Amino acid sequence: MSLAQVVYNISTDSDFAAHWSRDPEGALKNKGLKLSREEFAFLSTGLSRTEGDKVRLSDLAVKASGWAF
């Protein structure tokens, strides 16, 4: 659930999104969120920021389409 919470916060909370872009680990700590190494790596490098400070969830779906669950 933390991955979804982080994506939600990036897309809806401009302060969190700005903090994430400067210091992802600090942003997570301030919100009390934790990610696995894989989730952190994905969000740190896998999403492009578009439409202002919003992350398109379609970007997440396309990136995650190759993942095996």
Helices and strands as residue ranges (DSSP letters): H 2-12, H 14-22, H 24-31, H 37-45, E 49-50, E 54-55, H 57-64
